[in-house]
């Protein structure tokens, strides 16, 4: 859980991957606790890369979102051998910064 005041933010990640295959996506999401609404999301790309900068801007509204939940998720609904995630992913740094208004 995180507690961000209302405003505009950027979530950033420095990541490295080798032969990464994500058949049903892999992404970071930010949810408003209580309101059950997604405030932001960004996908982890497939492939091979070294220390790639990834990021997404998002906003926290002034009403109904005093606390947020940061989650690493997949779009897979149930465990299945049909959708095999393979490869290596290293997340070097994850940060959330407030953008000046």
C-alpha positions as CSV (number, residue, x, y, z in Angstrom):
1,X,0.0,0.0,0.0
2,X,1.1,3.6,-0.7
3,X,-0.4,6.9,0.4
4,X,-0.1,9.6,-2.3
5,X,-1.9,12.9,-2.0
6,X,-4.0,14.2,-4.9
7,X,-1.8,15.2,-7.9
8,X,0.0,14.1,-11.0
9,X,2.8,11.4,-10.8
10,X,5.1,9.3,-12.8
11,X,5.9,5.7,-12.0
12,X,9.3,4.7,-13.4
13,X,11.2,1.4,-13.7
14,X,14.7,0.5,-14.8
15,X,14.6,-3.1,-16.1
16,X,16.6,-5.7,-17.9
17,X,15.2,-8.8,-19.7
18,X,16.5,-11.7,-21.6
19,X,14.3,-13.7,-24.0
20,X,11.2,-12.5,-22.1
21,X,7.9,-14.0,-23.4
22,X,4.7,-12.7,-21.7
23,X,1.7,-14.4,-23.4
24,X,-0.8,-12.7,-21.1
25,X,1.0,-9.4,-20.3
26,X,2.9,-8.4,-17.1
27,X,2.2,-5.0,-15.8
28,X,2.4,-2.7,-12.7
29,X,-1.0,-1.2,-11.7
30,X,-2.0,1.4,-9.2
31,X,-5.5,1.0,-7.7
32,X,-7.5,3.3,-5.4
33,X,-8.3,1.3,-2.2
34,X,-11.9,1.4,-1.4
35,X,-13.1,2.8,-4.8
36,X,-11.7,-0.3,-6.6
37,X,-10.7,1.8,-9.6
38,X,-7.4,1.6,-11.5
39,X,-5.5,4.9,-11.5
40,X,-2.5,3.9,-13.6
41,X,-0.9,0.9,-15.4
42,X,2.2,0.3,-17.4
43,X,3.2,-2.9,-19.3
44,X,6.5,-4.6,-19.1
45,X,7.7,-5.3,-22.7
46,X,8.7,-8.6,-24.1
47,X,12.1,-9.2,-25.6
48,X,15.8,-8.7,-24.6
49,X,17.0,-5.3,-23.3
50,X,19.4,-4.0,-20.8
51,X,18.5,-1.3,-18.2
52,X,15.7,0.0,-20.2
53,X,13.8,3.0,-18.7
54,X,10.0,2.4,-18.6
55,X,7.4,4.7,-17.2
56,X,3.9,6.0,-17.2
57,X,2.2,9.1,-15.9
58,X,-1.0,8.9,-13.7
59,X,-3.1,11.1,-11.5
60,X,-4.6,10.7,-8.1
61,X,-7.9,12.5,-7.8
62,X,-8.9,14.8,-5.0
63,X,-11.9,12.7,-3.8
64,X,-12.2,9.0,-2.8
65,X,-8.6,7.9,-3.1
66,X,-6.7,8.4,0.2
67,X,-4.7,5.2,-0.2
68,X,-3.5,3.2,-3.2
69,X,-2.4,-0.3,-3.9
70,X,0.6,-1.0,-6.1
71,X,0.6,-4.4,-7.7
72,X,2.6,-6.4,-10.2
73,X,-0.1,-8.3,-12.3
74,X,-0.8,-10.5,-15.3
75,X,-3.9,-10.7,-17.4
76,X,-4.0,-14.5,-17.0
77,X,-7.2,-15.5,-15.3
78,X,-6.2,-19.0,-14.2
79,X,-2.9,-21.0,-14.0
80,X,-2.4,-22.8,-17.2
81,X,0.4,-24.6,-19.0
82,X,-1.0,-23.1,-22.2
83,X,0.3,-19.6,-21.4
84,X,3.9,-20.1,-20.4
85,X,6.0,-17.2,-19.2
86,X,9.6,-17.7,-20.0
87,X,12.8,-15.6,-19.9
88,X,14.5,-13.5,-17.2
89,X,13.4,-10.1,-15.9
90,X,15.4,-8.0,-13.4
91,X,13.8,-4.9,-12.0
92,X,16.7,-2.6,-10.9
93,X,14.7,0.4,-9.6
94,X,11.1,1.3,-9.2
95,X,10.1,4.8,-8.2
96,X,7.1,7.1,-8.1
97,X,7.7,10.8,-8.3
98,X,5.3,13.7,-8.1
99,X,5.2,15.9,-11.2
100,X,5.2,19.7,-10.8
101,X,1.8,21.3,-11.5
